[in-house]
Amino acid sequence: MKKLKDLTQEQVTEIAKLVYPFADWMKSEIEVKYQPYDKSWLDDAQEYWFIKFDAITFADKVDTYRLWIYPNLNLEFDAIRTKIENMTEKQKGEIKSGIVFLGTFPIRNQYLIQKKFMEWNIEPEFEREEEKI
């Protein structure tokens, strides 16, 4: 069986398109990055795939969507607003590090996503070998 690191960028992009199935609303290319587990980097180091793209949120508002895929095959999906011209006055007062967090979203097509992982023989990892006692 394969692990999270064995996914290809094309497979990760396919998952992103299942989570956000409105291709005609996407306003940028899908960026895909793999973050390997390296405990020397941080005390709380994690392995994950990170996906980012800009897409329409409401009417003419374009925001940045972010998706994480973790070794246990859980997904996390949210949106941030980075363009000041799209921010309300209230949001302009809430800016932290140049962004406004819009919230997390439920994962669409969970059944199809998990089916893809099974098709690609990707097995969830619940604990790392070095963490087992």
N, C-alpha and C positions, 0 to 999 in steps of 0.2 A: 504494500500500500504506500501511497505517496503522502507527503506532508504539505503544509501550506507553502513552504518555500519552492515546491515543485510546480506551482501554478505558473503559467506563462502570462505575459502582459495581455495577450489576446483573450485568454480565459478570464482574467480579472476585468477587462473591459466588457466582456460579455455579461458578467455578473452586474457590473454598474448599469448596464442597459436594461437589465431585468429590474433593478431597484428603482431606476428612473426611466420608465419606458417611453418618454416623450421626446424622441430623437429630434423632431422638428423644433423643439423649444430650446435645445442646447445651442449655446452661442459661442462655445469655444471647444477646442480639442480636449479630449479626456487625458489628463495627466495621471500616470501610474508610477508609483514608487514602492519598492520593497524595503522594509526596515528589518534587517536581521536581528536576532537576539544576541546581544553582547553585554554581559553583565558588567564589563569593565567601563562601559559608557555612563551608566546611571545606576543608582540603587534600585530603581523600579523599571529597569529595562524591559521592553516588550518586543515581540516579533509581530509584524502586521504588514498587510498591503494597504497602501493609502492611495485613494483615488480622489481627484479634484477636477471640477469642471464648472463653467458658468452656464446658467440656464435661467429661463424666465420663471419668476416666482408669482408675481401678480401683475396683470396687465402689461405695462411696459417696463417693469422693474426686473433687472437682471442681477442675480446674486450668485455667490459661489457655493456650490454644494460639495460636501466632503463625505467620503465613505471609507470606513476602516473594515478590514476583514482580519479577524484574529485566528490564532491556531486552533481554538475550539470550534471554529467555523461560525462563530457569532459575528453579526454585522452591526455597525453603528453608523447612522446616517444623520447629517445635520446640514444647516445652511448658515452662512454668515453674509452680512452686507458690508461691502468694502467701499463702495462708491458713495461719496458724500452727497452727490446730487439725487440719489435714490432714498436718502434718509429723511425721516420726519424730524421735526424740531426736537421731539422727545428723544429719538434715537441719537441725534447729534450730541445730546447731553450724556448719553450712555456709552459713548465710544471708549473702548479700551484697546490699546495697542493698534489703533487704526481700524478696528472692526466692531460691528454690532452683531452679537449672537442672536439669530432668529429663532432657534429652537431645534430640537431633534424630531425626527419623523419616523413613523412606523416603516418597517421594511416590507415593500411590495413583493409579491411573487415568491414568498418564502419557500413554498413547496417546490417550485421550479428551480430555485437556487440550490436547495439541498439535493435535488435530483441531479443537477449538473455536477455537484461535488462527487456524488456517487458514480456518475458516468465517467468522471475523470480519475476515479479511484483515490480521491483525496480523503484522508482519514483525519478526524479531529484529534487534537492533542490536548489532553486535559492537565497534564503536568509534565515538566521537563525531566529528562533522565537524571540530571544533576540535582534535582529537587526531591527525588524519591529517596525514602529512608530505607 
